[in-house]
């Protein structure tokens, strides 16, 4: 029987000390981390970036199939991704949790082990947070602070007509990983000795349970002196996030179906589930890839970066936003990603 330590035996401050004592400070901008009334950060001559995320059990994650260590890693990385999407670098992290009585100290240790792995991998300091009792399961609030040179920050509302549209990695795999996990959860239905069927689907599971932020793309763009004209990370799906750029930039766009980067496992899973592959790639969400625009004159620079693909171009606003199919038809791009009304 695994050891189970009741959280009440440590108390709130004892728990915070227990969870954070293994974290070290690595960034010069972190002057004071955990252990005082507030963290102290110093960012001379930099723009400071701040992003926050709220994750609720039963809405954003299902602990039936999400290991707590993976949840900790993913919770951190999705915030890092927001900072990279501003062309910045994440530096500090705060974590607050609402924890119900069904969780032990060892459970929260697992979550923090995932956080620590993410912080070490991306060079981020944990500098604070809070814990509280919860009657509704597990809730997590993460805030990430990053930095960017004043002349390098990239927004969503600055795309220009005739810019090319680029995307990193591949699309739809995280969504297919979620569909796979949900399918096996239904098949499980409390059966003893149930063995889920994940054979040949490792990549899809990894994309859903342990995504990565595209730090190396931001570094590669900087090495080529390329500053995107606009950028966003793909959290709600390519359609929704492309529309964010176009709406805020007051532009239209053309995306080409035959240029969408899709992994083989994603295609196989879509066929198994009798789902439209393009729909999954356009609307799946949780890819945490970077979607960005650059002037057409920088085409050769960006396509030389491993993992970057050109999928379309920015058009005049009155032309609207459209997907060009393989047979040349145009279909309006519609936002079909997650909406708060889905949870109400």
C-alpha positions, 0 to 999 in steps of 0.5 A: 500500500503506497504511503498516504500522508494527510495534508492536515498533518503538515498544515498550510505553511508546512505544505508549501514549505514541503512542496517548494524546498526542492526548487532553486532560483536560476534567473537573475531577474528573480531577486526573492522567491518563495519565503516572504510576503511577496516575490521580488523581481527585477526587469531593467530595460525589458517588457514584462509579460504576465499570463495566468491560467485556471484549471478545474477538475472535471472541466479542464482535466480528468484524473481518471486518465491524467497522472498528477505528474503529467498534470503538473508538467502540462499546467506549467508548459501551457503558461510558458507557451503563452509567453513564447507566443509574445516572442518572450521568455518565461522566467517566474511561476506562481502556483495556487491550488484548491485541494480536497480531502481525497488528495494526500501529500504524496498526490500533491508531491506528484503534481509538484514533481511535474512542475519541477521538471517543467521549470528545470527544462524551460529555465523558470523559477517557482517564486510563490503561490498558495494552497486552500481547502476545496470541496469540489476536487482539485483546482489550479491557478498558475501565473507566469511572468516573462520578459522580452526586449521592448522592440521584440514583443509581438502581438495578435493585432499587427498582421499585415496584408500579404504576410505569410501565415506559418505554423509549427509542428503538426495539428490535431494530435492532442485532440485525437489523444483526448478522443482516445483517452475518452474512448478507453475511459468509456470502455473501462467503466469500472471493469477490473483488470481492464487494459486500455488499447493504446498500441501505436498511439504513443504520440497522440497520448504524449501530445495530450498529456505532456505537450511542449512549448516551442522555445526552440522556435522562438530561439531560431527566429531570433537567430535569423533576426526574424520578428513575426508581425503577429503571433498566438499559440494554438490552444483553442484550435487553428480556426479560433486562433487564426480568427483572433489574429485576423479580427484583431488585425482587421484582416482576412486570410486564406489557409490551404487544406493541403498545407496543414501539417498532420501526423500519421497517427492523427490521420489513422486515429481520425479514420478509426473514429470516423472523424473528418481529419481536416476538421480535427486539425482546424478545430481540435485545440491544445496543440500549443504550437505557434501560429505566426505571420511574417512578411513574404520577403522572409519566406526563405528564412522561416521555412529553413527552420525545422518544424515550421510550415507555411499554410497560407497568407493574410488578405484584405479584411473584406475578403474574409477568412477562408479555408481553400480545400484540395479541390479549390473550394473556399469555405469560411473559417469558423471558430469551433474551439472551446467556449465558456458556454460549453461548460455552463 
